[in-house]
Amino acid sequence: MNARTGTLRMPSKRSYRQIKNSRVARNKTSNVFRSVKVSLREIAAASIAMALLVLGFWSGYQIHTIADDITLLQKEALTLTAQSKSLKKQEAIMKDPKHLKRLGRRLGLHPARKDQLIKLN
């Protein structure tokens, strides 16, 4: 091992005056708050880009909402179709002449006699 590589060197302490002067000099050479000059074209391009970005997100949200509505309506259409089929089946059973005769007998109804019929001309 070399004597030079094995020794640690401590940084020399600066006086307050040296630190103060170095900071002032650094600030003078490099401005932290630089004025940024933006052209009207850049502002217009940034505005158009933001508008397109917002429009893209909004249209995606609208598409998602409409897709959810469509799936709900399709499910409702299926249930209504099934309900319509069952109601048509019940209607056919209720209109069946055999069923009507059975209900009439149960209620004590019978066909009208000839003397109970009145014909209008």
C-alpha positions in Angstrom: 0.0 0.0 0.0 1.2 3.4 -1.0 1.7 6.1 1.7 -0.2 8.5 -0.4 -3.3 6.3 -0.9 -3.4 5.4 2.8 -3.6 9.0 4.1 -6.9 10.8 4.6 -6.9 14.4 3.8 -9.3 16.7 5.7 -10.8 19.6 3.8 -9.5 22.9 4.9 -11.9 25.1 6.8 -13.0 28.2 5.1 -13.6 31.4 7.0 -17.0 33.1 7.0 -15.7 35.6 4.6 -14.6 33.1 2.0 -18.0 31.3 2.1 -19.9 34.5 1.8 -17.8 35.7 -1.1 -18.1 32.4 -2.9 -21.9 32.4 -2.6 -22.2 35.9 -3.9 -20.0 35.1 -6.8 -21.9 31.9 -7.6 -25.3 33.8 -7.6 -24.0 36.4 -9.8 -22.8 34.0 -12.5 -25.8 31.6 -12.5 -29.2 33.0 -12.0 -31.6 30.7 -10.1 -34.7 32.5 -11.2 -34.2 33.0 -14.9 -36.9 34.6 -17.0 -38.5 32.1 -19.3 -39.6 33.4 -22.6 -42.5 31.5 -24.1 -43.8 32.3 -27.5 -47.4 32.5 -28.5 -47.1 29.4 -30.6 -45.8 27.4 -27.7 -48.8 28.6 -25.5 -51.2 27.7 -28.3 -49.6 24.3 -28.8 -49.7 23.5 -25.1 -53.4 24.7 -24.9 -54.4 22.5 -27.8 -52.5 19.5 -26.3 -54.3 20.0 -23.0 -57.6 20.3 -24.7 -57.0 17.1 -26.7 -55.9 15.3 -23.5 -59.0 16.4 -21.6 -61.2 15.5 -24.6 -59.6 12.1 -24.8 -60.3 11.3 -21.1 -63.8 12.7 -21.3 -64.7 10.7 -24.4 -63.3 7.5 -22.8 -65.4 8.1 -19.7 -68.5 8.6 -21.9 -67.8 5.4 -23.8 -67.4 3.4 -20.6 -70.7 4.9 -19.2 -72.6 4.1 -22.4 -71.2 0.6 -22.5 -72.4 0.0 -18.9 -75.9 1.3 -19.8 -76.0 -1.0 -22.9 -75.2 -4.1 -20.8 -77.9 -3.2 -18.3 -80.4 -2.6 -21.0 -79.6 -5.9 -22.6 -80.1 -7.8 -19.3 -83.4 -6.0 -18.8 -84.5 -6.9 -22.4 -83.8 -10.5 -21.7 -85.8 -10.5 -18.5 -88.7 -8.7 -20.2 -88.7 -11.2 -23.0 -88.8 -14.1 -20.6 -91.6 -12.4 -18.7 -93.5 -11.7 -21.9 -93.3 -15.4 -22.9 -94.6 -16.6 -19.6 -97.5 -14.1 -19.6 -98.5 -15.2 -23.2 -98.5 -18.8 -22.0 -100.7 -17.8 -19.0 -103.0 -15.9 -21.3 -103.4 -18.9 -23.6 -104.3 -21.1 -20.6 -106.8 -18.6 -19.3 -108.5 -18.2 -22.7 -108.8 -21.9 -23.2 -112.5 -22.9 -23.5 -112.1 -25.9 -21.3 -110.7 -23.7 -18.5 -113.5 -21.2 -18.9 -116.2 -23.9 -18.6 -114.5 -25.3 -15.5 -114.5 -21.8 -13.9 -118.1 -21.3 -14.9 -119.2 -24.5 -13.2 -117.2 -23.6 -10.1 -119.0 -20.3 -9.9 -122.4 -21.8 -10.6 -122.9 -20.4 -14.1 -124.6 -22.2 -16.9 -125.5 -21.5 -20.5 -128.5 -19.2 -21.1 -131.9 -20.9 -21.9 -133.8 -19.9 -25.1 -136.4 -18.0 -23.1 -133.6 -15.9 -21.5 -132.3 -14.7 -24.9 -133.6 -11.6 -26.5 -132.8 -10.8 -30.1 -132.6 -7.3 -31.3 -133.2 -6.5 -35.0 
